[in-house]
Each structure stands twice: as structure tokens, then as C-alpha cells.
Amino acid sequence: SEVLTNCACATADGSDALKKAWIPTKAVLDKYTTVQLIHIAEQSGFSEAVEVRDAKGWDKLKKGRKDALVESLLNFPFNWSHYAPQGYLDLMNK
């Protein structure tokens, strides 16, 4: 499986497949710190999507509790299929 993962990361299609495989579930998101979740939201475009709906919504979320942030990441209508955290992609490439 290491060879397949390395091959996947070496191609654009493989990278896309790895991104589609990263699914933000409660169990997955709970493993991240609040700072990491904020980074994920900002890198993925999630924070911008929230701001489109509510100009101050992202500021409220990132200053709030981790559990509220996780719930928002899970329940807000956002397409995650184009994104996976860089740390996940880096681990898959080793």
C-alpha cells in the first residue's frame, strides 16, 4: 500500500483521490486541536463560505469553543471533496 500511496501522491489524479478520501467526520475532527481546525477551515475555503452567509460568522466561530467549531465544520453546507489537510497529504506521501 505504501507504493500505491506514493504513486497516488505523485500524480494530480492521485492527489485528488487522496483529497476525496479525507472525510471530515466528528471522529476525525476531534483529533485536531482548535488551532489546527481553524487552519483547516481557512485553507479549505470553509471560512470564506461562512463569511458569505454571515460577515462576522467566521470570527465568532474561531473565537468560540472547539465543539461548536467541529459542529459547524460538520453541519455547514460545504463541499470538502477538493480538500485534505496538508499534514494528511504529507503522511500519505511517506
C-alpha positions as a Markdown table, in Angstrom:
| # | Residue | x | y | z |
|---|---|---|---|---|
| 1 | Ser | 0.0 | 0.0 | 0.0 |
| 2 | Glu | 3.0 | 2.3 | 0.5 |
| 3 | Val | 3.9 | 2.1 | -3.2 |
| 4 | Leu | 0.3 | 2.9 | -4.2 |
| 5 | Thr | 0.1 | 5.8 | -1.8 |
| 6 | Asn | 3.4 | 7.2 | -3.2 |
| 7 | Cys | 2.2 | 6.8 | -6.7 |
| 8 | Ala | -1.1 | 8.5 | -5.9 |
| 9 | Cys | 0.7 | 11.5 | -4.4 |
| 10 | Ala | 2.9 | 11.8 | -7.4 |
| 11 | Thr | 0.0 | 12.4 | -9.8 |
| 12 | Ala | -2.6 | 15.1 | -9.9 |
| 13 | Asp | -5.3 | 12.5 | -10.2 |
| 14 | Gly | -3.9 | 10.5 | -7.2 |
| 15 | Ser | -3.7 | 13.7 | -5.1 |
| 16 | Asp | -7.4 | 14.3 | -6.0 |
| 17 | Ala | -8.2 | 10.8 | -4.9 |
| 18 | Leu | -6.5 | 11.3 | -1.6 |
| 19 | Lys | -8.4 | 14.6 | -1.1 |
| 20 | Lys | -11.7 | 12.8 | -1.8 |
| 21 | Ala | -10.7 | 10.1 | 0.7 |
| 22 | Trp | -10.3 | 12.6 | 3.5 |
| 23 | Ile | -13.8 | 12.8 | 5.1 |
| 24 | Pro | -14.2 | 15.3 | 7.9 |
| 25 | Thr | -16.2 | 13.2 | 10.4 |
| 26 | Lys | -16.6 | 14.0 | 14.1 |
| 27 | Ala | -14.1 | 11.3 | 15.0 |
| 28 | Val | -11.6 | 12.8 | 12.5 |
| 29 | Leu | -12.1 | 16.4 | 13.5 |
| 30 | Asp | -11.9 | 15.7 | 17.2 |
| 31 | Lys | -8.3 | 14.6 | 16.8 |
| 32 | Tyr | -7.3 | 18.1 | 15.7 |
| 33 | Thr | -6.6 | 21.0 | 18.1 |
| 34 | Thr | -8.7 | 24.2 | 17.8 |
| 35 | Val | -5.7 | 25.9 | 16.1 |
| 36 | Gln | -5.5 | 23.1 | 13.5 |
| 37 | Leu | -9.2 | 23.2 | 12.9 |
| 38 | Ile | -9.0 | 27.0 | 12.3 |
| 39 | His | -6.2 | 26.4 | 9.8 |
| 40 | Ile | -8.1 | 23.7 | 8.0 |
| 41 | Ala | -11.2 | 25.9 | 7.7 |
| 42 | Glu | -9.1 | 28.8 | 6.4 |
| 43 | Gln | -7.0 | 26.7 | 3.9 |
| 44 | Ser | -10.1 | 24.9 | 2.6 |
| 45 | Gly | -12.2 | 27.9 | 1.9 |
| 46 | Phe | -14.7 | 27.0 | 4.6 |
| 47 | Ser | -14.1 | 30.3 | 6.5 |
| 48 | Glu | -14.9 | 32.3 | 3.3 |
| 49 | Ala | -18.1 | 30.3 | 2.8 |
| 50 | Val | -19.2 | 31.1 | 6.3 |
| 51 | Glu | -18.4 | 34.8 | 5.8 |
| 52 | Val | -20.6 | 34.9 | 2.6 |
| 53 | Arg | -23.6 | 33.9 | 4.8 |
| 54 | Asp | -22.6 | 36.0 | 7.8 |
| 55 | Ala | -19.9 | 38.6 | 7.6 |
| 56 | Lys | -19.0 | 38.1 | 11.3 |
| 57 | Gly | -19.8 | 34.4 | 11.4 |
| 58 | Trp | -16.2 | 33.1 | 11.0 |
| 59 | Asp | -14.9 | 35.5 | 13.7 |
| 60 | Lys | -17.5 | 34.2 | 16.1 |
| 61 | Leu | -16.7 | 30.5 | 15.2 |
| 62 | Lys | -12.9 | 30.8 | 15.5 |
| 63 | Lys | -13.2 | 32.6 | 18.9 |
| 64 | Gly | -15.7 | 30.1 | 20.3 |
| 65 | Arg | -15.4 | 26.6 | 21.7 |
| 66 | Lys | -13.9 | 23.7 | 19.9 |
| 67 | Asp | -17.0 | 21.6 | 20.0 |
| 68 | Ala | -19.0 | 24.5 | 18.3 |
| 69 | Leu | -16.4 | 24.7 | 15.6 |
| 70 | Val | -16.4 | 21.0 | 15.0 |
| 71 | Glu | -20.2 | 21.0 | 14.8 |
| 72 | Ser | -20.1 | 23.9 | 12.3 |
| 73 | Leu | -17.5 | 22.1 | 10.2 |
| 74 | Leu | -19.7 | 19.1 | 10.0 |
| 75 | Asn | -23.1 | 20.8 | 9.5 |
| 76 | Phe | -22.5 | 23.8 | 7.3 |
| 77 | Pro | -23.2 | 23.0 | 3.7 |
| 78 | Phe | -19.6 | 22.9 | 2.4 |
| 79 | Asn | -18.1 | 20.6 | -0.2 |
| 80 | Trp | -14.9 | 19.1 | 1.2 |
| 81 | Ser | -14.1 | 16.9 | -1.8 |
| 82 | His | -11.5 | 19.3 | -3.1 |
| 83 | Tyr | -9.5 | 19.5 | 0.2 |
| 84 | Ala | -7.5 | 17.5 | 2.6 |
| 85 | Pro | -5.1 | 18.9 | 5.3 |
| 86 | Gln | -1.5 | 19.2 | 4.1 |
| 87 | Gly | -0.4 | 17.1 | 7.1 |
| 88 | Tyr | -2.7 | 14.3 | 5.9 |
| 89 | Leu | -1.3 | 14.5 | 2.4 |
| 90 | Asp | 2.3 | 14.6 | 3.7 |
| 91 | Leu | 1.7 | 11.5 | 5.8 |
| 92 | Met | 0.3 | 9.7 | 2.8 |
| 93 | Asn | 3.4 | 10.6 | 0.8 |
| 94 | Lys | 5.8 | 8.9 | 3.2 |
